[in-house]
Each structure stands twice: as C-alpha cells, then as structure tokens.
C-alpha cells in the first residue's frame, strides 16, 4: 500500500503547467468559435440564454480550472478537477495542427471572434510538429513520474469498475485498429501513387500501436496500463487528425447534422473522448484541417476517429475512477445534486447539504470539520477510509471519531460547524499510506435523508 515518494505535489504542478501551455491553441480556437457562438444565446434569449452559454463553457472552464487549481493548490484535494482537465487535454485530436496557429490568420465566417494583429501568425507544419514534440517529451517525463505511478499503485488491487472500463476500451481499440488497417489496405489497392501511399504511413503506425495496446489488455493482463492512458493516449489523440484523411466517413446525413447544425456537437462537448468521437473536438479537427487543405473540411466526420474517441472515453472513465476514487457519473450526480440542494432545499424541504474539510497527519491523527448547510439537523456522521495511495480496499474501514473534548457526537443544528478528531486513522497500523487517503463521509439527517461524499486528503 505504500506510494512512491517521488509522487509529489510539485511534480503535478509542473505537469499541469505543461498541459495548459500545450492546450493554449485549442483554448484560443474554442473561444473564437464556440464561446463566441454561445454569446448569441445570451443575446437572443436574455435570461434563459445564460444556461446554454454556461454549458458551452464547461470544457474550457474544466481544463483551465483543473490545471490552475493544481498549479496553485494541493492536487490531492482537487483530484476530480485535475482528472477532468486531463481528460479534455487528451481529447484534443487536432492539437499538432492547431500549433500551426493558422486559424488566427484565416478569414472565415466560422471564426466568429477576430484575433488582433499581434496574434495573427502561423508556423509551418514541420515547425509545429517540432514544438509539439519538445513539449510532449516534457509532458511524458512528468506524466511518468506522477500519473504512471498512480496507475501502477492502483493495478496492485484494481477495482472492478476500472477493469470493466479497460476491457471495453480494449474491444473498441481492437475494432478501431482493424477498421483503420482494412481501410488502408483497401485504399492502397485503389490508389497506388506515392503521395497517396505516404498519407497512410502514420495511420498505419497509429493502428499498430493501438492494436498492441488492445491485445495487451485483452490477453496479457495489461502490461502497458501504467503508460497507456497517461503517456500514449495523449500522443495518439493529438495526432489522430490524420484519421480524417482516410476515405471512410460517416453517412452524409450524420455529417451534415454535425457540421451544419452545431447543437448535437455542443451537447456532447463536456464529455472527454465523446467530444473527439462525435462532438465539438471532431468538428474543430475538420475545420482546422480544412484551413490547411480545404477539401478535408467538407468531407465529414471520420469513422476511425469516431471509434477512437470512444476508446478514449472508456480509458478516461477508468483513469478518472483511479485518480479520484469515484466514478465520473458519480461526480456529475454530485454536481447536479449539490446545485439542486443549494437552489431548492428550503423550497422543497430536501435533506440538505454539508461542507467538509479534512486534514490527515503523519502522526496518524485526522481532523474532520463539518458545516451543516441545510435546514435539518445532522444526527449521524460516519467516516470510512476506502483507499490509500490510489489502492482500493476490499471493504471500507470505519474510523472512530470524537469531539475535541472526547465526547461523542450527538447532533449538528442547521448553519452550525463542528470538528471531530480521529487519533489513529491507521487503525493500529492496518492502514498504511504515505501520500493520500480516500475518505467517505456519510451524514444522516433528522428527516431520514442521507448524504455521502468521497474526499481525498493529503498526508
């Protein structure tokens, strides 16, 4: 259960910094196209228009907040935010060509927000690849020191959900690679020119690597799990725009729906991997590639890229669960549930919400501060350790907590705050951890309602 001492907050800060730098061209084009488009909702639907506008901002805010909070705060308290930011980062299928910055100089109705003159510049494609390669090497080195070690810790005792996600991603990866290989073989039979053959070199390498990773998961117990998503998935994703050049696209009706009517793509934009598959990122890839080679822009969504995006999605779900100890669905439920409670708890007489602060110490002490933000008394607080250093326990370990004066907890009125103490979170050395704990807090309200949340706390 022991973590590697080289996993530290500073390494995560450097990793987040390089991710934010690499994602800068994507942030620029997302703002210039989709955020600018979102303003139309606010303009035409005053009041209600703010809701779709805020929805469009989710990926942008997600990657910005997740990286910045990790840079300036302790990542162990914000693992969900970082995991989501990394998911959006790993969904940018056009990043290598976005680094040409050609979109800043293009005059097009698609670019709704014009760039000032000092931002209008472009790089040759070879120079963009050189810049990307240098940044990626830095990213890969940092990811190996942090994220790969996290995954390595987890695979000592992987959760059933993570194994399920990995199997699904392996099947999709196998299907994607076979689709790419069959398309390339069929195309080479029809087109034998040197230029055409050259276009299939990288997709072939792409397919072979994805095939190896999928077969490894299906038949070799995932020997490459620790580098598959943290290191190789971003590289594959950022160069996956090459798949659009393969002559295999979605039916015309779907292509027109995604490219001419932006609403379906915008609806899927907050979901990592899915946005690459049939969402906003797929659209951006087609648009940017069209700026460089106009004929590619109107060809439509790529079937290989669509399948690859689904592979990314399930890899993201596994990574999110590993890093944050909770499923992505649970995080969405928590956000929606918390929002509903904050807005309507008094009106609808719902159980309420709680605010929790945790601190764990190397001397085995743990402090839990609970604020009752509801209108109902809290009559019970149960605390469990469900994992340590990204290793899940077979069953939760309940901790014994008392008030600072040694008395037992009896209740917490609305609007009040209380601090509970656990003097030995190791439970007589049974729980061992160097880096972080995953703690589940279950609060029981007087009206019978219960609320439970999982928190990560650094040691």
Secondary structure, DSSP 4 states (H G I P E B T S, - for coil): -PPPTT--HHHHHHHHHHHHHHTHHHHHHHIIIIIHHHHHHHHHSTTTHHHHHHHHTHHHHHHHHHHHHHHHS-GGG-HHHHHHHHHHHTT-TTHHHHTT-GGGT---SS--SPPPGGG-----HHHHHHHHHHHHHHHHHHHHHTHHHHHHHHGGG--HHHHHHHHHHHHHHHHHHHHHHHHHHHHHHH---HHHHHHTHHHHHHHHHHHHHHHHHHHS--TTHHHIIIIIIHHHHHTGGGGGGSS-B--HHHHHHHHH-THHHHHHTTSTTHHHHHSHHHHHHHHHHHHHSHHHHTT--BHHHHHHHHHHHHHHHHHHHHHHSS-HHHHHHHHHHHHHHHHHHHHHT----EEEEEEE-TTS-EEEEEEE-SSS-EEEEEEEEEEETTEEEEEEEEPP-EETTSPPP--B-TT-EEEEEES-TTTTTTS--SSEEEEEEEEEETTS-EEEEEEEEE-
